[in-house]
Structures are given as structure tokens and as C-alpha cells.
Amino acid sequence: MEDFFFTPLSVEVASTFIDLPQNYQTMCRLFQREENPFLFQTLQLQETDYIKNYKGFQDEITIKVAGNNHLITPVQRLTDKDFEVLIYSIKPYTNITGLDVRYNLITDYGAHHVVKLLEDIQNITYLNLMFNDIETEGGEMIAKALHRNTTLKYLRMTGNKIGNKGGMFFATMLQINSSLEKLDLGDCDLEMQSLIALATVLTKNTSIKGINLNRPLLKSEEEESTVHIGNMLQINSSIIEIHLCKHDMKNFGMEQLCKGLLLNTSLRYLDVSCNRITRDAMKYLGELLKRNNVLEVIDLSSNRIEDEGSLYLAEALAFYNTSLKALSVVSNNISGEGLKAFSDALKTNTTLSNFYIWGNKFDSETCVAFSHLIKSGRLKLENIDVEPYVVDNLMYFAEVSHGIKKHYYWTPSYGEIEGASTNAGFAIVPTTPHL
């Protein structure tokens, strides 16, 4: 007797997956282009990927052609010509609402095809161009196309070196576009001028809910950008997620952000990881947490708050704050005193559910304290990045691959991509339907 295989797909979605590879071959013949075997095989496997991540409440499809997917061999990353054919291949299908072409070889010439995509295919709400070869000219074309586009909700330009001028074009775009909800310009080589322009524009833009400004190229030590971002946060009442990793931010910059957030009523996710923030800045963050009941996720990973900074935060969490749900202090040079203060704070705090501590200095007392929190159910194993184990009657920690944003730069070949245990920030503050 044959096994019965149940598929959750609607007839329309199933039809799209069947037709799409064939339509790609048709378009290759029409354009007189050679088929890209990697692209063709990826399109054939889209249905399997869709079912694996099916959430049961929508029939919208995101086509994923990631150039770093080594499960399909040989890997032949998309060129500008391949990308053009792909766009024409997906054009007839109104249920395709997302396109992910990260880690390919799309250049400024391919940006012409991105413009055509934004102009001609009005059902696309998510476009991921992460780590292609688009530079300033291509960034200008894409930004100007968004002046007219009213459907795209989330654009990832991460890792495309559009530079300062490209950032200025996107700042101009945000003055005109009122439909884009999330913009990722991380690792795009932005400079001080474009950062200030983006912060200034966001004082009046009311559609952007999330923005990523990671790793700009800053030549000044005066932290002017954080002053402008802090002022923007005082005024903006729509942004709920901001990423400011690798800004070379020091205590003064953190103070500016905290001052701005004292008057902010919308921001729920603050990411200041990989900066130069030390214990003194935690005075300002501690005072903010005592008075702010909006922030739900704070990522302080890879700073240097040490034990003294931990004490400021632990006091706020133990007796005042009732909103924070996730906190990462990974790799902050914290030792037993600071970690024990956090464990004590978690006994009285009932809202902080996700806490990440790997990369600090664990002593036996710290391991025992957090082990008790896990055993008692105060912390769930999937909500912390360590797991206790015992050797010779001494307790130690092993690292577990859990965190606030583990899958920002990459996604796993197997398992859940957008799972809450590995991407707690996205799970707690879901700005858009995609990471």
C-alpha cells in the first residue's frame, strides 16, 4: 500500500512551483541565453523549501536563490544576465511576493533589472540583495526607483558597497517613499554625512519601522552620528527596531541614545553590539531601563560593560523594569560578581525571558546560580546560550547556538531558519515577515 503524502499547498501555489522551472527554460530560449544549472535546480527545489518553512496562514511565496547554498552543486552564482531572466520568469505569478538573491554576482548593470523588477512587478514586498556587487551607481538607480514604488516593504542592501553617495540617495528616497517599512544598509560603507542625512530624514518619515546602519566608515572620534540618531529617537514615534553595530560607539554615544530614548515611545529593539561601550555607559542605560517600559530587546554583545556595568543593569531589572524580554551581554568581560547579580535579578524580574551570557568569565558559583534558574523553569534552555554540565562534581557551561540574531549573515542548511531560539530579537519584535 502506497504511503499517502499530505501537502499543505493550495492549488495555485502548487501550480506555481510546477510551472516556474519550465517558465525559466522558456525564458532562456526567448532571450537566447544558456541555462544556469544552479538556478534551474534551485527553482525545482523551491517547493520543498516552502513546505519545510510553511506556517499555515499564507499562500505568498519567496523565491530564494542564495549564491552561498552549497547543498546544490555545482554552485554557479547568478550574473546580471541570469538575474534578468529570473525576473521575467517570476513575472507572471502574482503569488510570488519575495525574492532573495543574496551572495550572487549582481553588479551596477544588474541594478537596471532591479529597477525593472520594482517598476513592473507590483506584488513584490520583500527584496534581498545582500552581498552582491552593487556600488554607488546601482544604489542610486534602486533608490530612485523606490521614489515611485508603493509596494516594497523590506529591502536588504547589506554588504553592497554603495558608499556615502549611495547612502545619500537612500536618504532622499526616504523623504518621498511612504510604503517601505524596513531598510537594511548595514556593511554598505556609509559615512558620517549619509548617517546624519538618514537620521535627519527619519525625524519626519513615519513608515519606516526598522533600519539597519551597521558598520559605517567613520573617520571622526566625536560621534556626531549618535547625537543626530539620539535626536531622531526623541522625535520619531514609528521606528521600533534600530541596529547600530560596529559604530565605534563609546560612552558618550550611548549617553546620547539613552537621552533620546527617555522621550521615545516606540522603539522596542536596540542593537548596539560590537562597539566600545564600557561600564560607565551602563549608568545611563540603567536609568533608562528604570523609566522606559517600551524596550523589549537590547543587544550589548561584544562590548566591555564588566561587573560594575552589570550591577547598574541588574538593579534596574530587579526592581524597576517590566518590559525587557531579551538581553544579550555576550563577550562583555563580566566575571562572577556581575553574572551573579544578573541571576539574582532574574529571581524577582518576571518579564526577562531570554538572556545570553556566553563569552564571559564563569566561576562555579555562576554556573550553579544559572543552573538553578534553568531547573526551576525561570529560564528555558532554548532562551539562553549556555547549558550546564557536571564533571567531577564541578559545574561548567557549554555554549549552545541560541541568540538574538544568529542568522543575520547566514541561514542554516537544515532546521528552522527563523526559529525563536536562534533569532529571539526577530521572534519578539517581528518588524516584517522576514529576518
Rosetta blueprint (number, residue, H / E / L):
1 M L
2 E L
3 D L
4 F L
5 F L
6 F L
7 T L
8 P L
9 L L
10 S L
11 V H
12 E H
13 V H
14 A H
15 S H
16 T H
17 F H
18 I H
19 D H
20 L H
21 P H
22 Q H
23 N H
24 Y H
25 Q H
26 T H
27 M H
28 C H
29 R H
30 L H
31 F H
32 Q L
33 R L
34 E L
35 E L
36 N L
37 P H
38 F H
39 L H
40 F H
41 Q H
42 T H
43 L H
44 Q H
45 L L
46 Q H
47 E H
48 T H
49 D H
50 Y H
51 I H
52 K H
53 N L
54 Y L
55 K L
56 G L
57 F L
58 Q L
59 D L
60 E L
61 I E
62 T E
63 I E
64 K E
65 V L
66 A L
67 G L
68 N L
69 N L
70 H L
71 L L
72 I L
73 T L
74 P L
75 V L
76 Q L
77 R L
78 L L
79 T L
80 D H
81 K H
82 D H
83 F H
84 E H
85 V H
86 L H
87 I H
88 Y H
89 S H
90 I H
91 K L
92 P L
93 Y L
94 T L
95 N L
96 I E
97 T E
98 G E
99 L E
100 D E
101 V L
102 R L
103 Y L
104 N L
105 L L
106 I L
107 T L
108 D H
109 Y H
110 G H
111 A H
112 H H
113 H H
114 V H
115 V H
116 K H
117 L H
118 L H
119 E H
120 D H
121 I L
122 Q L
123 N L
124 I L
125 T L
126 Y E
127 L E
128 N E
129 L L
130 M L
131 F L
132 N L
133 D L
134 I L
135 E L
136 T H
137 E H
138 G H
139 G H
140 E H
141 M H
142 I H
143 A H
144 K H
145 A H
146 L L
147 H L
148 R L
149 N L
150 T L
151 T L
152 L L
153 K L
154 Y E
155 L E
156 R E
157 M L
158 T L
159 G L
160 N L
161 K L
162 I L
163 G H
164 N H
165 K H
166 G H
167 G H
168 M H
169 F H
170 F H
171 A H
172 T H
173 M H
174 L H
175 Q H
176 I H
177 N L
178 S L
179 S L
180 L L
181 E L
182 K E
183 L E
184 D E
185 L L
186 G L
187 D L
188 C L
189 D L
190 L L
191 E L
192 M H
193 Q H
194 S H
195 L H
196 I H
197 A H
198 L H
199 A H
200 T H
201 V H
202 L L
203 T L
204 K L
205 N L
206 T L
207 S L
208 I L
209 K L
210 G E
211 I E
212 N E
213 L L
214 N L
215 R L
216 P L
217 L L
218 L L
219 K L
220 S L
221 E L
222 E L
223 E L
224 E H
225 S H
226 T H
227 V H
228 H H
229 I H
230 G H
231 N H
232 M H
233 L H
234 Q H
235 I H
236 N L
237 S L
238 S L
239 I L
240 I L
241 E E
242 I E
243 H E
244 L L
245 C L
246 K L
247 H L
248 D L
249 M L
250 K L
251 N H
252 F H
253 G H
254 M H
255 E H
256 Q H
257 L H
258 C H
259 K H
260 G H
261 L H
262 L H
263 L L
264 N L
265 T L
266 S L
267 L L
268 R L
269 Y E
270 L E
271 D E
272 V L
273 S L
274 C L
275 N L
276 R L
277 I L
278 T E
279 R L
280 D L
281 A H
282 M H
283 K H
284 Y H
285 L H
286 G H
287 E H
288 L H
289 L H
290 K H
291 R H
292 N L
293 N L
294 V L
295 L L
296 E L
297 V E
298 I E
299 D E
300 L L
301 S L
302 S L
303 N L
304 R E
305 I L
306 E H
307 D H
308 E H
309 G H
310 S H
311 L H
312 Y H
313 L H
314 A H
315 E H
316 A H
317 L H
318 A H
319 F H
320 Y L
321 N L
322 T L
323 S L
324 L L
325 K L
326 A E
327 L E
328 S E
329 V L
330 V L
331 S L
332 N L
333 N L
334 I L
335 S L
336 G H
337 E H
338 G H
339 L H
340 K H
341 A H
342 F H
343 S H
344 D H
345 A H
346 L H
347 K H
348 T H
349 N L
350 T L
351 T L
352 L L
353 S L
354 N E
355 F E
356 Y E
357 I L
358 W L
359 G L
360 N L
361 K L
362 F L
363 D L
364 S H
365 E H
366 T H
367 C H
368 V H
369 A H
370 F H
371 S H
372 H H
373 L H
374 I H
375 K H
376 S L
377 G L
378 R L
379 L L
380 K L
381 L H
382 E H
383 N H
384 I E
385 D L
386 V E
387 E E
388 P E
389 Y E
390 V E
391 V E
392 D L
393 N L
394 L E
395 M E
396 Y E
397 F E
398 A E
399 E E
400 V L
401 S L
402 H L
403 G L
404 I L
405 K L
406 K L
407 H L
408 Y L
409 Y L
410 W L
411 T L
412 P L
413 S L
414 Y L
415 G L
416 E L
417 I L
418 E L
419 G L
420 A L
421 S L
422 T L
423 N L
424 A H
425 G H
426 F H
427 A H
428 I H
429 V L
430 P L
431 T L
432 T L
433 P L
434 H L
435 L L
